[in-house]
């Protein structure tokens, strides 16, 4: 079953994400995911 996850970001976080993508910064990418997706994936899996 497919589920959607919506992430709302401030301009500063979008710029941070663009920097991470341009630099291929793996450590920063993991930190970004942990900060912005904390609990959201679990909620999806638990049906919330």
MODELLER restraints for C-alpha pairs under 7 A, 6 or more apart:
rsr = mdl.restraints
at = mdl.atoms
rsr.add(forms.Gaussian(group=physical.xy_distance, feature=features.Distance(at['CA:20:A'], at['CA:28:A']), mean=6.44, stdev=0.5))
rsr.add(forms.Gaussian(group=physical.xy_distance, feature=features.Distance(at['CA:20:A'], at['CA:29:A']), mean=6.16, stdev=0.5))
